[in-house]
């Protein structure tokens, strides 16, 4: 098992007419969103327009979790879904999709046989949260924890570190990795909110 922390210096932010998009992590790390040769990509976007259209992405499965604001996703000829913070939707990148509402979101894109899940973890003030990390015999698992707001202390494999606001902790588990308990501690006076991405590569 290996792990590392990424911060804003590692991210790539680009502007668009309705806001900005920040690429938090892409895998493999030498792949490119523009070339569409990635297995998965994590990003966060701000939407400053009341209405915006999603770029069509053939062959891409998408999961979107709202971080702040309100949003309604309209998938033409499919369904509509209203989201409030930390609610999510799953859809295909080749759908014709529009969003309504100003918001900030978190996105997971996967391709080929790579699959993934998003989960919101709320850690109450002066509380901790235990996370059991397990490997599988068939696929590599990459666990990514995105700290949305309060600083969180992380204890993993006998080491402790501080995961600051908007930082990522990435944990790589191959088939030979042993089971591991990860502890997150919120010493702040407000809730801590973590977005957990579990990706099967």
TIMAR-53820 format. One record per residue: residue in three letters; x, y, z of N, C-alpha, C in turn. Coordinates in steps of 0.001 Angstrom, whole numbers, plus 524288, in hexadecimal, padded with zeros to 5 digits. Layout:
BEGIN
alaXYZXYZXYZ;...
REM end
This chain:
BEGIN
unk803397FB588000080000800008000080363804E680000;unk801E4808987FCC98049980D9B7FC9780091811F77FD0A;unk8023C816877FEE37FEB381AFF7FF12801C28200F7FE84;unk7FEF6824277FCEC80154829507FC617FD1B82D787FCDC;unk7FECE8324E7FDE47FB3E836BF7FE727FC4383A967F9FE;unk7F81383C707F78A7F877840727F3877F5CA8456B7F573;unk7F7CA849F07F3997F56D84EF37F5077F4B9852487F01E;unk7F34C857367F0E87F20285A9F7EC817F67985B397E89A;unk7FB5585AA47EA647FFC585B137E6D47FFD7856A37E2DC;unk7FD32852487E42D7FD1284DC07E0B37F86584DC57DCFF;unk7F4B8851457DDE07EFF48514C7DACB7F08E854A47D5DF;unk7ED22853B57D2137ED0E856D17CD497E7B28595D7CCC6;unk7E78F85E947CCAB7E2A48616E7CC467E23E864237C700;unk7DDC9863737C47A7DCB6866117BF837D78C868FE7BFFB;unk7D72386D487BD1F7D26A870707BD417CEE886F1D7B8AB;unk7C9DE86FB47B9767C61B86F517B5467C22D873BA7B60B;unk7BEA5874747B25A7BB32879077B26B7B7BE879497B739;unk7B6BE874BA7B9A47B346874B97BE247B5E3874257C35C;unk7BB19873CE7C3817BDD1873257C8777C33B870EA7C7A0;unk7C4C286D277CADC7C9D786AA37CA297C97D864E37CBAF;unk7CD20861E07C98A7CD7D85C497CAAD7D2FF85B107CC85;unk7D36A858507D0E37D87B856D07D3027D927850EC7D2B6;unk7DD1284F3D7CFC67DE5C849AE7CF9B7E184848677D47C;unk7DF498452D7D7D67E1D4843BA7DCBC7E59E83F327DC0E;unk7E40883B547D8F77E760836C57D82F7E58E833DF7D358;unk7E948831FF7D0507E81E82EDE7CBB17EB9482A087CBC4;unk7E977825A67C9F37EC56820B87CA1C7EB8081DBE7C500;unk7EFD081BA77C2CC7F54481C337C4607F6FE821F37C480;unk7FAF7823077C78B7FC72828727C8727FEC282B207C3AE;unk8005F828107BFC08026782A697BAEE7FE3782A9F7B6A9;unk7F95E829837B80D7F521829CB7B4407F30982F5F7B3F4;unk7EF578303A7B0757ED72835817AF677E78E8357D7AE92;unk7E4F58393A7B0E87DF55839D77B0007DE4983B257AA48;unk7E18C83E827A8037E0CF840187A2937E15C83B7A79ED7;unk7E4FF837F779FFD7E5D98336F79C977E20982F0079DBA;unk7DF2B82F727A2097DB7082B697A39B7DE08826167A430;unk7E2BC826047A65A7E5758210D7A71A7E5F681F9E7ACE1;unk7E2BD822097B02E7E2E4820EF7B5CB7DF5481C567B728;unk7E065819E67BBA77DCD6815FF7BDC97D8E78188D7C172;unk7DAD181C327C4B87D72281F407C7CF7D94D824B77C8C2;unk7D5BB828467C9DD7D71C82DC07CAC27D39782FF67CEFF;unk7D601832C27D2AD7D32D835777D6D87D3BC83B4D7D610;unk7CF7683E217D6837CFA5843C17D5C37CB79846637D916;unk7CC0584B847D9A57C81684EB47DC4C7C726853887D8F4;unk7C229854F07D8497C0DB859507D4E07BD3D85D207D7A9;unk7BDD6862207D6637BA18866127D8147B6B7867877D36C;unk7B1B4868297D4757ADFA869A57D0637ABA086EDB7D1FD;unk7ACEE872F47CF1A7AB1F878387D0627A69B87A0D7CCFC;unk7A4CC876957C9817A063877D87C62179B93874DC7C7F8;unk796FE877237C71F79233874737C89D7912886FAF7C538;unk7934086FC87C0637928786B5F7BCDE7979C86A407BA06;unk79924865607B9C279DDB863EF7B6DD79D2885E837B48A;unk79FFA85D817B04779FB1858747AD977A4B2855647AE96;unk7A4248504D7AF997A8A484CF67B0787AB1584B627AB3E;unk7B04384B107AB367B3098490A7A6AC7B1C78433F7A5FE;unk7B0B7841A87A1397AFB783C207A03A7B4D78390F7A065;unk7B4C1834B47A3277B9688317B7A3D87B80482BD17A2B8;unk7B8DA82A3679DE17B7A3824D379C687BB168210079F5E;unk7B8BA81CC27A12E7BBB4818AC7A3D17BD3A819ED7A95F;unk7BB0981E0B7ABA17BC6781FAD7B0F37B7A381F107B480;unk7B86781C907B8EE7B45D81C527BCFA7B56F820A57C0E9;unk7B14F823607C28B7B206827E77C5ED7AEFE827597CB0A;unk7B176829237CF2D7AED5829BC7D4377AFE382F527D606;unk7ABC1832177D7857AC32837877D9267A9C9838217DE85;unk7ACBB83A5B7E2257AACE83B837E7617AAFC841667E83A;unk7A6B5843997EA0C7A692849377EB0B7A96584A697F022;unk7ACA684E857F0177AF6A8503A7F4C77ACD2854E87F75A;unk7AAE1858847F4377A83085D187F6537A45F85F2A7F243;unk7A086862387F40779C988645B7F0877983A860827EF7A;unk7954A861767EB557911B85E037E9A47919885D287E3C0;unk790278588E7E2057909E8574E7DC7978C5C8537F7DAE0;unk78A56854467D626786EF850607D3C67897B84E7F7CEC2;unk78A398496E7CE5478C5B847197C999787D68453F7C62F;unk78802846D77C145783F6845567BD8D78681842057B953;unk7855B83CF17B964787668394F7B57A783158388E7B163;unk783E183AB57ACC577FD883AB77A8BB77DEB8352F7A785;unk778D2834927A7937763982F997A66F7778482B567AA69;unk779C482CE47AEE777B0F829167B3077780D82A737B800;unk77A1A82E1C7BB01777AC82FC47BFE177A25834D97C1B2;unk777A8837687C573779CF83C087C81377AF883A947CDB7;unk77EF383D1B7CFF17802B83C127D57078216841097D811;unk77F89842647DC7278118846EC7DF8B784EA8452C7E3C8;unk78920848387E46B78D2C846E17E83478DED84B487EC22;unk78EA1849CE7F0FE7906484D557F520795A784B4E7F706;unk7989184E597FA3279DE484CB47FB9979E55847107FD7F;unk7A2098445E7FB017A3AF83F0F7FC0C79FEA83AE67F9F8;unk79C0683C927F6EB798FA838D77F3E579BB4838107EEA8;unk79AA4833A27EC1D79D7C832727E74B799FE8300B7E326;unk79C1D82FF47DE6D7997082D9E7D9F779D7F82AB97D6B1;unk79BC58268D7D42479F168237D7D0A279CAE8238C7CB33;unk79FE98246F7C73D79DDD824B27C1E67A248823C77BE07;unk7A0D5823047B9227A4B1822027B50F7A656827227B279;unk7AB458275B7B0F77AD6482C237AEBB7AB4A82D757A958;unk7A8F8829A17A69A7A6E782AC77A1677A13182C827A198;unk79EEA82CE07A64E799A182EF57A6C3799BC834D57A5D0;unk79568836DA7A403794D783C857A36C792F583EB27A8A9;unk796858414A7AB707957A842EB7B0D07963F848C67B181;unk7927C84B337B432792E6850AF7B5B07924C851217BB96;unk794B4855367BDC679417856307C35E791B385B8E7C42C;unk78E9A85BF07C85578C0A860D97C9BD78D598620F7CF6F;unk78F52866CA7D063790A0868637D5A97966E8695E7D653;unk797BF86D247D9AB79D2986E5F7DAD479F1286ADB7DF43;unk7A38E868757DE707A540864827E22F7AB08863407E18F;unk7ACE785FF67E4FD7B21785D9A7E4837B163857BC7E4FD;unk7B3FA854CA7E1957B33B84F287E1A37B85D84C327E199;unk7B7F6847237E27F7BC62843847E2767BB1683F4A7DE88;unk7BED383E0D7DB177BDCC83A807D6B97C19B835E37D69E;unk7BF7A831537D5967C29B82CAE7D4837C12E82ABB7CF20;unk7C50682A617CBB37C454828257C6807C774823107C630;unk7C50481F007C4137C7BD81A0A7C3577C6ED8181E7BDC3;unk7CAC08150C7BBDD7CA80812F57B68C7CBF880D2E7B686;unk7CA8580A7E7B24E7CBBA804F37B17F7C99F801B17B60A;unk7CCCC7FE287B8307CB007FACA7BC707CC107FD287C1D1;unk7CDB3801FB7C1E37CE92804B77C6D27C94A806A27C8E2;unk7C82A805987CDD47C3468074A7D0387C47980A157D55B;unk7C0AB80D087D73F7C19F80FE77DC117BCA98115F7DEE6;unk7BD4F813037E3C27B8FD814967E7137BA7B8198F7E9FD;unk7B68981CC77EB2B7B7478216A7EE667B42A820CD7F370;unk7B663822BA7F7B57B3C3822807FCC07B50F827677FFDC;unk7B122829A7802627B1FD82E1E805D47B2A482C2780B64;unk7B6DE82DD480DE37B7DA82C7F8135C7B7BF8318881690;unk7B41C831D081A487B3D48365381DD07B61C834D082312;unk7B9F0837F3824D97BC66836F5829E47BAD083B6482D8A;unk7B80783A228319C7B60F83E0F8353E7BA8F840AC8382C;unk7B9A68456A83A5A7BDC78481A83D557BFD3844B3841CC;unk7C4F2844CF842777C78A841E2846AB7C62683C1284688;unk7C5ED839FC841C57C4AA83478841117C8818320583D41;unk7C85182CCC83D067CB9B82A0A839447C856826428360F;unk7CAB782459831DE7C811820CE82E3C7CC0081CC682C7E;unk7CA92817C282CFA7CE048138382B5A7CC688118182605;unk7D04B810AE822C17CF5E80ED381D717D2A6809F481C8E;unk7D014805B081B247D2D3800CD81A1E7D41C8007A81452;unk7D9197FFF48131E7DAD57FFA680DB57DC707FA0580C87;unk7D9EC7F7C9808857DAF17F258807237DC867F1E480172;unk7E02E7EE6F800617E1B87ED457FB007DE307E8F37F8DF;unk7DE547E83B7F3B57DB9B7E3D47F1467DF997E0877EE61;unk7DE0E7DBCF7ECF67E1A77D83E7EA427E1FB7D9547E470;unk7DE547DC507E2607DE107DCF17DCB57DF777E2687DAC1;unk7DE5F7E67E7DDD37DF417EBC37DBEC7E24B7EF087DFDA;unk7E52A7F2DE7DDC07E7897F6CC7E11F7E3527FAA47E2D1;unk7E3547FC0E7E7C87DFA17FFE47E9CB7E29E804E07EB17;unk7E08F809417E94E7E2C680E537EAB67DEA8811457EDD1;unk7DFF1812667F2B47DC72815587F6257DE4D81B027F63E;unk7DAB081EA77F55A7DC0F824347F5637D872827057F92B;unk7DAC0829D37FCE67D7C182CE9800A27D8AF832AF7FF7F;unk7D4838357B7FE427D4C683B177FD247D28183E08801C9;unk7D5B884146804397D4018443A808CA7D1968495B80704;unk7CC6A849DC807B37C9A484E5D805A87CA6385348808F6;unk7CAC6852BC80E237CB0585787811447CEB78573A815F0;unk7CD2D854FB81A5D7D05C8553281F1D7D53F851CF81EB5;unk7D975853848213F7DE2E850508217E7DCFC84B4482476;unk7DEE4846EC8225C7DDE7841C6824A07E31A83F0B8258C;unk7E3BA83CC782A2F7E85F839A182B3E7E7708340E82959;unk7EB5C831E8826B57EB0A82CA0824917EF248293382730;unk7ED8582490828E27F11D820B382B0B7F0C781BD2827A1;unk7F53C81A6E825357F553815FA8219F7FAAF8135F821C2;unk7FAB280E40822527FF8680B2D8223A803A480D4982609;unk801FC80EBA82AB28059A810A682EA48077D8162E82DCB;unk80575818D0829DA806F381E33828C280246821CA82998;unk80364826A982AFB7FF2F82A7C82B788007982F338280E;unk7FC7883177825D17FD2C835FF822687F86383970822CE;unk7F90083E488212B7F4B384201821367F2C8842B881B9F;unk7EDD58417981AC57EB7384247815AE7E88E84781815E0;unk7EACC84B678134B7E8998509F813867E4288514880F9D;unk7E18D855C4810057DD22856E780C967DEB88566A806DA;unk7DB958539B803C97DC32852C97FE2A7E10584F8B7FCBB;unk7E32684CBE800757E759849157FF3A7E51C843A47FE3C;unk7E827840777FB687E6B283B107FA347EA778374D7FCDC;unk7E864833247FF1B7EB8E82EAF800BA7EA5582A447FCFA;unk7EE57828287FA757EDAE823E57F6BA7F05581F087F8E4;unk7ED5F81AC77F94A7EF6B815D87FB557EEF9811B67F70E;unk7F35A80F277F5DB7F38980B257F1C47F3B6805C37F45C;unk7EFEC802747F2FE7EF9B7FD2F7F52E7EFBA7F93A7F0BF;unk7F40F7F65E7F0327F4257F22D7EC517F28B7ED147EEF7;unk7F2807E8E47EBFE7F0847E3ED7EE0B7F3CF7E1CB7F28D;unk7F8AA7E3977F2FD7FC197E1B37F7297FBEB7E52E7FC02;unk7F8D37E95B7FBD67F8827ECE68004E7F56F7EA5F804C2;unk7F7337EB47809857F46C7E93480E087F00E7ECEC80FA2;unk7EC5E7EAD48128C7E8007EDFD814797EA077F2528180B;unk7E79E7F6E1817BE7E9977FB6781A997E50A7FE8A81CD5;unk7E5C580091821977E1F280410823F97E407809A58239C;unk7E0D380D1A8217C7E22D812A2821147DE9A815A2824CC;unk7E0F6818F1828087DDF681BF582BD37DE31821B682A6A;unk7D99F8243A82A437D944829D38293F7D72C82C8B82E23;unk7D9CC830B382FC47D856833748348F7D7318392583349;unk7D2A083AFA834DC7D11284070834337D149843228397E;unk7D5378467E83A3B7D5D68495283F277D37784EC683EE8;unk7D0E184FFB83A987CE9D85524839CD7C94B8558683C8A;unk7C70985A4083C797C1F485B2E83EEE7BD7585AB883B09;unk7BEB9859838362C7BAB6858DC8321C7BB508537782FA3;unk7B748851CB82CC97B77784CB982A337BBF184C8582641;unk7BE49847FE825BF7C20B847078219A7BF61843E781D56;unk7C038845618186D7BDB9842A78140B7C1DD8408D8105A;unk7C1BD83B7880FAE7C572838B580C527C2788362A807D5;unk7C487836BE803107C26C833D87FE997C61982F457FD9A;unk7C40782AA47FE267C716825E37FD447C5F6823BC7F7D9;unk7CA13822FA7F4CF7C9A3820757EFB57CC6481B277F014;unk7C9998170E7EEC77CBE1811C97EE9D7CBD1810077E8FA;unk7D07480F4A7E6C07D0D680E037E12F7D35A808AA7E094;unk7D0F3805707DD3B7D2D8800337DC1B7D548800387D6AF;unk7DA6D7FF917D68F7DD57800207D1A67DE857FABE7CF5B;
REM end
